[in-house]
Amino acid sequence: MSDQRLLDSFLEMVRIYSPSCGERQMADYVDAALQDLGAATSYDDAALFRSGETGNLIGKLPGTRPGLTLVFSAHLDCVEPCKDVQPVVRDGVVTSSGETVLGADNKAGVAAILESVRRVVERGLPRPDIRMVFTVAEEKGLRGAKALDPSSVAGDLCIVLDADGSVGGIVTASPTHYTFFAEFRGKAAHAGVQPEKGTSALLMVSRAMQAMSLGRLDEHTTANVGTVSGGTATNVVPAYATMTGECRSIDPHRAEEVRASMDTAIKQAARKGGGRVEVAWTKEYDGFSFSDDDPSLRLVVEACGDVGVAPRLFATGGGSDGNIISALGVPTLVLSCGMNAVHGPDESLTLADLAAATRLLEAVIARAVGVPE
């Protein structure tokens, strides 16, 4: 089957301006495509909670044969600059003109989902129930996915098409991620006249950082202090300072252990420094991990074989909508969809990868009803 329609659709989508919380036009485009497929569409209330133009878009296509209920997901938003994208196709590679991102993150995923389902429908191939979930504000901390109702993603297997690299990449593990915001309070004093009467909030921050283990702590665990701010003038002992940071680990118990250690370091530094601190921790998302013999993973690996794609299993230190959906109780795998050098003007996508991602989803659909290609 020709991939020209797939390419044309992708090029049309990347020209649509769809920054985080401004995805209305992109949602309208995808909504129309879903209805053309015969899918029932709806929007949730994510916009109300996330200050956006639209909620998450959910399409439901009934199956023609019993099988595993599939959920396909990608996000509608792009990082800036993504206005007036001018895609360039040269030697089988799509890039932008160089002034903007391309928007393959994540419109490559959107295009592959729509085209794969369209081909199955047009050819009258057997299919299970398929849900297609297109989220908003993913690039702003997975905001859209965090507003999803569990019923929107109910299924036996969810495929999130949002990892970079050539098709065949399968994320089998992703970390639990905590962030913190700490406010230290001391006492101001003239630094040159009566420094002994002051209590430095910045010194508390320094002592807290010195007491922390930061960087890569083990193969699957990291910790970081990202920002420090405080003080008003060089001749004033700083009475106020803030610090932000994070920790992540694929092992959820290790993530909690590191979080507790960092929390202790913060509070002890304030106490020993003669001040006080308020620290707020946020669990950004839970992690997930698949064993090599997991049935969901095996299905996708076998689907790769069906279309001649070599599977590559890997763990990542980053998060995605897949973390949020997984936490809702759906086995979720995040797949590479061919995008490269994302979030910058050098972002690119090969036509071969876009086509391969589409064929892979077709193979997943076939295996979900027990008729592998």
Buried (B, 14 or more C-beta within 10 A) or exposed (E): EEBEEBBEBBBEBBBBBBBBBBBBEBBEBBBEBBEEBEBEBEBBEBBEBBEBBBBBBBBBBEBBEEBBBBBBBBBBBBBBBBBEBEBEEEEEBBBBEEEBBBBBBBBBBBBBBBBBBBBBBEEEBBBBBBBBBBBBBBBBBBBBBBBBEEEBBBBBBBBBBBBBBBBBBBBBBBBBBBBBBBBBBBBBBEBEEEEEEBBBBBBBBBBBBEBBEBEEBEEBBBBBBEEBEBBEEEEBBBBBBBBBBBBBBBBBEBBBBBBEBBBEBBBBBBEEBEBBBEBEBEBBBBBBBBEEEBEBBEBBBBBBEBBEBEBBBEBBBEBBBBBBBBBBEBBBBBBBBBBBBBBEBEBBBBBBBBBBBBBBBBBBBBBBBEEBE
